[in-house]
Amino acid sequence: MPLPDVELSGRFVAVVYDLTSGQPGRFRRIDDCAKRAGIKRRADVTRAVATAEAAGFLVVHVGEQLVMLTSKGRESARG
């Protein structure tokens, strides 16, 4: 059974936070983040990123497969 969107996006945001050490303005590759989060299926990666972006937790770099946490995303990941 597929994981709920909120769980996928939560895992993804947590990994982006870890990889950026919580620093603002740092982009990371989507595929690297997904791999570390244990998200393997392309459809699940797409759902995780779309859900986190819609919630305002991250920004997707136009034209590249990069993401960056927003201040809201950093606060959420800090817990």
N, C-alpha and C positions, 0 to 999 in steps of 0.2 A: 504494500500500500504506500503511495507517495506521501511524503511529509507535507504538512500544511505549509502554505506560503509564508506565514509568519515565522515558523520554525526555521525554514530555509534561509530567510532573510536575516534572522537573528544570528544564525551561525556565520553567515557571510559577513555581516557587519562586525561581529566580534573578531574575525580573522583579519579584516582590513585594519581594525584598530590595533591589533597585536603587531601586524607587519609595519605599521607606520609609527609604532610606539606612541600612539595617541597625538602625534604632531599634526597640526593643521597644514593644509596645502601640499600634502604628499600623495601622489597618485601611485596606484599599484595595478598590476595586470589582473584582469578579471579571471583568466584561467588559473593563474597561480593561487589566487584567493580561494577559488572554488575547490581546487585540488586539496589545499590545506584544510578546508572546511569539510572535506569528504563528500562534496557534491559532484557526482560523476556524470549524470545525464545532462546533455545540453539543454533540454527543456527545463530541468530543475534549476540550472544556472540562470537561465533567462528569467524564470519566475522569481528567483531570489533577488536578482538585481532589480527587476521591475518593481517588486514589492518594496524593497528598501528605498529605491529612488522615489516612488510615489509617496512614501511616508516622510520624505525629506531627510533621510539619513545619509544619503550619498549622492554624488554627482558623477555622471558618466561623461568621460571626455569624448567630445564629438570627433568622429572619424578614427578613433583608436579604441582598443579594447582595454581602457583604463578606467579606474574608479577612484574617487577621493571622498572621504567622509566630510560631512558638513559639521558644524558645531553641534547641531542636534544629534547627529549620529555618534559623535565622540562622547557626548553626555550620556546617551543611551548605552553605549558599550561600556562606559566606566561603571555603570550600574548604580 
